[in-house]
Amino acid sequence: MAPPEITRRGFLKAGSAALGALTTSQFAFPPAAQAARTHHLDADGDGYIPTMCEMCVWRCGVLAKVEDGKVIKLEGNPDHPHSRGKLCARGQSGLMNTYDPDRVLFPLIRAGKRGEGLFRQASWDEALDVVARNMLKIKEKYGPEAMIFSSTHNLSQVQFENLLNGYGSPNYGTQRSLCFNAMVTAFSLTYGVEEPSRNYQDVQYILLTGRNMMEAISTSETGEMVDAISRGAKLVYLDPRYTKTAAKSAEWIPIRPGTDAAFLLAMIHVIVTEQLADCEFVKRYVVGCDDLPKAMENYTPTWAESITGIPAETIDRIAREYAAAGKNALAHPGWRTSNFINSFQTERAIATLNALSGNVLTPGGCLAAESPEASGVHLGKPPQPAYPRVSALRLDGVPWKYPLVPLKLGVFQELRDAILTGQPYQAHGWFISRQNPVLSLPDRQRTLQAMGKLDFIVVVDILLNDSAWFADVVLPEASYLERYDPLAVVDGKIFIRQPVIEPQGEGRSALWIYKQLGERLVLGDFFQYQDEEDYIRQQLAPLDLKLEELKLKGFLIPQIDTENPAEPVFNTPSGKIEVYSETLGDAGFSPWPTWEEPPYPKPGEFYLLTGKVAQHTQMGTQNNPLLHKYEDEPRLWIHSDPAWKRGIRTDDMVRVSSPVGEVKVKALVTEGIRPDCVYLTPGYGHLSKGLRTAYGLGASDSDLHVTYTDPISGGQALSQTFVSIKR
Amino acid sequence: MKNRYGFVIDVSRCIDCRACLVACSVENNVPMIHTRIWVKDSGVKGQFPGLQRTFVPYNCMHCDHPPCVEVCVSGATYKDPNTGLVLVDPEACIGCGFCVEACPYDARYLDEARGVVDKCNACLQRVEVGQQPACVATCVGGSRLFGDLNDPASEVSMALKNARSIQRLDYEANGHDTNPNIYYINGDVLESGFLPRDPRYNIAEEGWKKVLVPAIFAGIGASFLVQATYFTKQLVEGEKEFDE
């Protein structure tokens, strides 16, 4: 079947049909949940409704069990490629995200000083009017660029971006520079793809650095890796900490933080000087292969031993084992990879190792040179006018200060600093949606100071998170079990998130909130949908698919012709894999993967490591009572030798100080960490007393992190802060 | 026995993510201060950098000779002949808690709010409609398996057939082995430090019932008397207060 023709007329027809079918009242969308239920539920109102998880960004398919209008259990949807019938601890706890006794159920307007936590309940009309009035005032007085917008990876982000682009601000903060800038920038420059997908089907050898897969869980991928290990694949894992992934690895390499690139460059050195690579593949598809041995000349295993602390023979052996596995070897790209300012080079070395193994694009190869999102399915969207022209510089320094950072990644920490310095101009307002920069950005004191300089702060969330605690207006969102979001496409299937219960209190979907604000900001043309269902119908229109069917099944498979390109072409300037990158050279950086010496701690200081636990997502889930029930107490890991020297025993309170702050936290004395490192369980140390379960637990590394930005990728170096520990 | 339901746990696959624990709590409305199932952790063993760590999923072993059934005075705890599962009838349970003390696996708890003992029932409510127990259905690493051990074609039987190693946490009580129905494969759980403990009772199997059952009924009677006295006293005193 040929792809359905997308005509303006068909588009409008679908749109108006949708309009006719709906009784549209601005405040009366909840019956949507009722409608969803009538399809799935029996006469008693019980049954399963398919939807999508939002406890992290992996978006597993969910079957929500509903009884008497309440969600009583969540199951993984077997038809969804990300869940395959399973949900992780966070996914299983999702109903307590909705039923959290600390939910914000009504719009709130600040009644005391900022940070006092005094709010009064307001109507939606009043709260939206206050937000719109303040945003219009800032635009009129200082220009739209004085308003900062920030949000973290979510399905409604597209309409959030519509709001900020329609408003005309270039200042957009996302989590990306605190997370994966190094990986995305390096793979974009080398392969022309942001994040290549992994194929575990035939994997025999996995080199894993920068991804604690057994605790930073993506349900399907974690499961696939366990399957691979169970099948006999060898997992070699580089991490200064003995994580649960280390416990499952064949070989744990407790590498010195910040020196992964040296280890990997020495592997490349061995492979190219001994000619162990897949020569045919490399010659055809890789730019720079002829000169690579010369470029890697000095990166011998002996050289790497002096930097990493890993014996030269171990590096040499692993390089040979990796090369011997050929296309069945995988050097995993990692995820939250911005650890040091040289992390971009670590990622470039990982990209190079994959290129040398010939695992890209070969049948049975372990790395696909396309994004997981790439599927050839093109959804429709509501019509809208062109965005206003933006002439102001971006406060985050992209691209005028950071020329190679992709525009959509940005440098969030720089944006925060620009609020403080007022350079190149002063920001006055901040619109935060589903994000908690008070805990996610490094150097919390600076973030709080920056917030103190602003005239107006509005937060959209389901809880009074730490940023909402300091806001002027808090708009209560409906939880992911109570609302629609724009559709998601995974592996050629279109999935829906739909309300399975009515919203608690006056929670509203982001699609509704942004549209209401858009209309009040005279940006109604950017929100041409009647309600959430109409928005989704417009998304489905070009594919000739029906919302009712999608709601019933939870997913649809559109008929599209996929062309298999005869010859792989990489989306880089040369069309090949650019181990040698002229783009980098032209910008004044090394065109080769290269060693950049990271800073080292002074004697008596420790690397402060951050990481993940399997029971929580960043700093957003600690208030969930079910996850709290099964979490480990957040503590500071310290190796037994330095602990003994300082007289520290497990559960002693210790003081951790960095150049920017100090926290007190309980110690966990363990053999499972390098003696020169400490690790602070992430996501705790909440300031908001509106989080009654989480408040008072643990400490926040954002109190300690010094702001260091990688000049190439813009990533915040999250493990480059050194601390001293006292009892 | 028609079916002999049991668990096979692939120790090599458990990553201690605790999805099973949350799933169980939600499915069975387990109170926040209790849990029906566990993932036990050997802790980091060895000296840096030669380390090892084992995670052991754990719940009621649904023993063939369950010590909990033997001590149950009300007959609430029983070995179900149709499924082979060890179950508790909440209507019959008097909440005395002897079974909690008698279980060498610490797999039971007293639900104070309901006044009854509770434990893993292998999500019988799910199994009856063709679903897997909640912990098994959601196990991210594929470590927990459940099925009919009598059926040679079941997933659990196949897993046992293909296992590299098989262990059980046997315990000898009252002269015979508990014969637990959790089989641990592909990992050493005997070294993990979670061996069954001795029951907290030292009364012989038959003897103690003779002593305790009357004692309990006497106890219940006595508490009734005390309460009745107290009630009457309060009534009288309450009236006094009122008079003043």
Boltz contact constraints between the chains, C-beta under 6 A:
constraints:
  - contact:
      token1: [A, 73]
      token2: [B, 26]
      max_distance: 6.0
  - contact:
      token1: [A, 73]
      token2: [B, 27]
      max_distance: 6.0
  - contact:
      token1: [A, 86]
      token2: [B, 138]
      max_distance: 6.0
  - contact:
      token1: [A, 86]
      token2: [B, 140]
      max_distance: 6.0
  - contact:
      token1: [A, 87]
      token2: [B, 138]
      max_distance: 6.0
  - contact:
      token1: [A, 88]
      token2: [B, 17]
      max_distance: 6.0
  - contact:
      token1: [A, 88]
      token2: [B, 19]
      max_distance: 6.0
  - contact:
      token1: [A, 88]
      token2: [B, 140]
      max_distance: 6.0
  - contact:
      token1: [A, 89]
      token2: [B, 17]
      max_distance: 6.0
  - contact:
      token1: [A, 89]
      token2: [B, 18]
      max_distance: 6.0
  - contact:
      token1: [A, 89]
      token2: [B, 19]
      max_distance: 6.0
  - contact:
      token1: [A, 89]
      token2: [B, 22]
      max_distance: 6.0
  - contact:
      token1: [A, 92]
      token2: [B, 19]
      max_distance: 6.0
  - contact:
      token1: [A, 92]
      token2: [B, 22]
      max_distance: 6.0
  - contact:
      token1: [A, 92]
      token2: [B, 23]
      max_distance: 6.0
  - contact:
      token1: [A, 92]
      token2: [B, 138]
      max_distance: 6.0
  - contact:
      token1: [A, 93]
      token2: [B, 22]
      max_distance: 6.0
  - contact:
      token1: [A, 214]
      token2: [B, 15]
      max_distance: 6.0
  - contact:
      token1: [A, 217]
      token2: [B, 17]
      max_distance: 6.0
  - contact:
      token1: [A, 219]
      token2: [B, 140]
      max_distance: 6.0
  - contact:
      token1: [A, 222]
      token2: [B, 140]
      max_distance: 6.0
  - contact:
      token1: [A, 223]
      token2: [B, 140]
      max_distance: 6.0
  - contact:
      token1: [A, 226]
      token2: [B, 13]
      max_distance: 6.0
  - contact:
      token1: [A, 226]
      token2: [B, 141]
      max_distance: 6.0
  - contact:
      token1: [A, 242]
      token2: [B, 44]
      max_distance: 6.0
  - contact:
      token1: [A, 242]
      token2: [B, 51]
      max_distance: 6.0
  - contact:
      token1: [A, 244]
      token2: [B, 15]
      max_distance: 6.0
  - contact:
      token1: [A, 244]
      token2: [B, 16]
      max_distance: 6.0
  - contact:
      token1: [A, 247]
      token2: [B, 53]
      max_distance: 6.0
  - contact:
      token1: [A, 254]
      token2: [B, 49]
      max_distance: 6.0
  - contact:
      token1: [A, 614]
      token2: [B, 17]
      max_distance: 6.0
  - contact:
      token1: [A, 615]
      token2: [B, 18]
      max_distance: 6.0
  - contact:
      token1: [A, 626]
      token2: [B, 22]
      max_distance: 6.0
  - contact:
      token1: [A, 629]
      token2: [B, 32]
      max_distance: 6.0
  - contact:
      token1: [A, 630]
      token2: [B, 18]
      max_distance: 6.0
  - contact:
      token1: [A, 630]
      token2: [B, 21]
      max_distance: 6.0
  - contact:
      token1: [A, 630]
      token2: [B, 22]
      max_distance: 6.0
  - contact:
      token1: [A, 670]
      token2: [B, 44]
      max_distance: 6.0
  - contact:
      token1: [A, 671]
      token2: [B, 44]
      max_distance: 6.0
  - contact:
      token1: [A, 671]
      token2: [B, 47]
      max_distance: 6.0
  - contact:
      token1: [A, 671]
      token2: [B, 48]
      max_distance: 6.0
  - contact:
      token1: [A, 672]
      token2: [B, 44]
      max_distance: 6.0
